[in-house]
Amino acid sequence: MTEPSRLRSRPTMDDVAAVAGVSRGTVSRVLNGGHNVSRQALAAVERAISKTGYVVNQHARSLVTQRSGSVAFILSEPQDKLFEDPNFNNLLRGCTQVLAEHDITLLLTVAATGEDRQRIGRWVTAGHVDGALLVSNHLGSPLIAELKERGLPFVVCGRPLGQERDVTYVASDDRDGARQMTEYLRSAGRRRIAIITGPLDTPGGVDRLAGYREIVGHGDPELIATGDYTQASGEAAMARLLEQAPDLDAVFVCSDLMAAGAITTLQRAGKRVPQDVAVGGFDDNKIATTTKPLLTTIRQPWARQSAEMVRLLLAHIDGEEHSAVILPTDLVIRESA
C-alpha cells in the first residue's frame, strides 16, 4: 500500500455515520456532547467509533464547541512541595482520572510566587483551558479575584477564606477533624496537648487550630507552634514546643508530613512515642503508614474530594451556579497515640 493510500484509509466521520446507519450530523452531535441524540443513535455511534477506530480531531472539535478540552490544575506552592507532599499527588492523580472519563486533559501549573500567579492567571483566562482547579490557595492570592473578574469557571480545593459565598469549593471538614483528634487524645488521658498548625493564611491552618481550641479552650500559647506542612517544619516546630512546654504529653500535628518530622524530633530528644508523648496527624496519606510507630491520624477522603472537584467544575463550565461541598473526615487509630 502506498503512503497516500494509508493516509486515505484513516476513518472519517462519514465512515462512522455509514457504519452506525445515521447521518453525519448525528455523529457530530454525539462527538460534541450527545445533545438531542436518541439513546439508540448514541449507542450505535459509539459502537461504530469503536469498530472503525475513529479518533476525534480535537482542534476541529474546539472550533465548533469553543472549548479546549482541557482544565488547569493550579498549585499555589513551590515546586518541591509537589514532590514532597503526597496530598498534592493524591489530588492530581484523582482529578486526572476523573477528567479522563470525560475525555478532558488536565494541565499542571505551579504558581509559587506572586509573579507566577499573575502570569498563570493571564494564561488560563486566554482561552487555553475551559476551567481551573485551585489547590493550596492562600489568603490574599490574586488568582481568585482575577479568575472571577475574567469569568473563567474554577473550583477551589479547601475553604476560600472570606469568599465562601461566591466561590465554588470542595473541602474536608478540617474543624471537625481537629476536634476528633483532640478529643481522642484527651480521652486517652493526655492533659498537656500541644498543636503544630499549618500556615495560618490557609483554611487548613485556620480551621484545624479552631477545632483544637474548641476542645482545649483558647489554648496555652506555649503549646502552639506553626509549620508550613513540610517535614522540616514539623521537626523545627516540635523542637520549639519541647523548649516552651517540656511537660507536654501529646501533640496534634496538622499534617502527616509534619507529624513525621515531629516524631523524629521527639525520638532524637529521648522521648518515647506514644508512652511519653502521643502524636496525632492529619491526612492519612502514605506517610502515615511509614512512620515508626505508625501514625494515628485523621483521614481525608481523597478520591471523593477529587471527584467532587471535577463534578462541580464541569457543572460550572456548563453554566451552573456556585456551590460548595464539605466532606466528612474520620479518625484512624494506629500506634502513635
PEJOQUI-V183178 format. One record per pair of residues at least 24 apart in sequence whose ideal C-beta (glycine too) atoms are under 6 Angstrom apart, sorted by the first residue. I is the first residue (numbers start at 1). J is the second residue. D is the distance in whole Angstrom. If there is no record, write none. Layout:
((I | J | D) (I | J | D))
//
This chain:
((11 | 52 | 4) (11 | 53 | 6) (11 | 54 | 4) (15 | 52 | 5) (16 | 48 | 5) (16 | 49 | 6) (16 | 52 | 6) (16 | 54 | 5) (19 | 48 | 4) (19 | 51 | 6) (19 | 52 | 6) (20 | 44 | 4) (20 | 45 | 5) (20 | 48 | 4) (31 | 56 | 6) (32 | 64 | 6) (32 | 65 | 5) (67 | 130 | 5) (68 | 129 | 6) (68 | 130 | 5) (69 | 104 | 6) (70 | 105 | 4) (70 | 107 | 6) (70 | 129 | 5) (71 | 104 | 6) (71 | 106 | 6) (71 | 129 | 6) (71 | 131 | 5) (72 | 107 | 5) (72 | 109 | 6) (72 | 124 | 5) (72 | 129 | 5) (72 | 132 | 4) (73 | 106 | 5) (73 | 108 | 5) (73 | 133 | 5) (74 | 109 | 5) (74 | 111 | 6) (74 | 132 | 6) (74 | 134 | 5) (75 | 110 | 5) (75 | 135 | 5) (75 | 136 | 6) (76 | 111 | 5) (76 | 136 | 5) (76 | 137 | 6) (76 | 138 | 6) (76 | 141 | 6) (77 | 136 | 5) (78 | 112 | 4) (79 | 110 | 5) (85 | 257 | 6) (86 | 285 | 4) (86 | 286 | 5) (87 | 283 | 6) (87 | 285 | 6) (90 | 302 | 4) (91 | 306 | 6) (94 | 302 | 6) (94 | 303 | 5) (94 | 306 | 3) (95 | 306 | 5) (95 | 310 | 6) (98 | 306 | 6) (98 | 307 | 5) (98 | 310 | 4) (99 | 310 | 6) (117 | 142 | 6) (117 | 143 | 5) (121 | 146 | 4) (125 | 150 | 4) (125 | 152 | 5) (130 | 317 | 5) (131 | 313 | 5) (131 | 317 | 5) (133 | 309 | 6) (138 | 201 | 5) (138 | 202 | 6) (139 | 201 | 4) (153 | 316 | 4) (153 | 317 | 5) (155 | 309 | 5) (155 | 312 | 5) (155 | 313 | 5) (158 | 203 | 4) (159 | 203 | 4) (161 | 203 | 6) (166 | 322 | 6) (168 | 312 | 5) (168 | 316 | 6) (168 | 322 | 5) (168 | 323 | 6) (169 | 324 | 5) (170 | 305 | 6) (170 | 308 | 5) (170 | 309 | 5) (170 | 325 | 5) (171 | 326 | 6) (172 | 300 | 5) (172 | 327 | 5) (172 | 329 | 5) (173 | 326 | 5) (173 | 328 | 6) (173 | 329 | 5) (174 | 204 | 5) (174 | 207 | 4) (174 | 208 | 5) (175 | 207 | 4) (175 | 210 | 5) (175 | 211 | 4) (177 | 298 | 4) (177 | 329 | 4) (178 | 208 | 4) (178 | 211 | 3) (178 | 212 | 5) (179 | 211 | 4) (179 | 214 | 6) (179 | 215 | 6) (180 | 331 | 5) (181 | 252 | 5) (181 | 280 | 5) (181 | 298 | 5) (182 | 212 | 5) (182 | 215 | 4) (182 | 252 | 6) (183 | 215 | 6) (184 | 331 | 6) (185 | 250 | 4) (185 | 278 | 6) (185 | 280 | 6) (190 | 249 | 5) (190 | 250 | 4) (190 | 278 | 6) (192 | 247 | 6) (192 | 248 | 4) (192 | 249 | 5) (193 | 250 | 4) (194 | 223 | 4) (194 | 241 | 5) (194 | 248 | 5) (194 | 251 | 4) (195 | 224 | 6) (195 | 252 | 5) (196 | 225 | 5) (196 | 227 | 5) (196 | 237 | 4) (196 | 253 | 5) (196 | 258 | 6) (197 | 226 | 5) (197 | 254 | 5) (198 | 229 | 5) (198 | 254 | 5) (199 | 228 | 5) (208 | 254 | 5) (212 | 252 | 6) (227 | 258 | 5) (229 | 255 | 5) (231 | 257 | 5) (231 | 260 | 5) (231 | 261 | 4) (234 | 258 | 3) (234 | 261 | 3) (234 | 262 | 5) (235 | 261 | 4) (235 | 264 | 6) (235 | 265 | 5) (238 | 262 | 4) (238 | 265 | 4) (239 | 265 | 5) (242 | 269 | 6) (249 | 277 | 6) (250 | 278 | 4) (251 | 279 | 6) (252 | 280 | 5) (253 | 281 | 5) (254 | 282 | 5) (255 | 282 | 6) (255 | 283 | 6) (256 | 281 | 4) (256 | 283 | 4) (256 | 285 | 5) (256 | 287 | 4) (256 | 288 | 5) (256 | 297 | 6) (257 | 287 | 6) (259 | 295 | 6) (260 | 287 | 5) (260 | 291 | 5) (263 | 291 | 6) (273 | 336 | 5) (274 | 336 | 6) (274 | 337 | 5) (278 | 337 | 4) (279 | 336 | 4) (279 | 337 | 6) (280 | 337 | 5) (284 | 332 | 5) (293 | 335 | 4) (293 | 336 | 5) (294 | 334 | 4) (294 | 335 | 5) (295 | 334 | 6) (295 | 336 | 5) (296 | 333 | 5) (296 | 334 | 5) (296 | 336 | 5) (296 | 337 | 4) (297 | 332 | 5) (298 | 329 | 5) (299 | 330 | 5) (299 | 332 | 5) (300 | 329 | 6) (301 | 327 | 5))
//
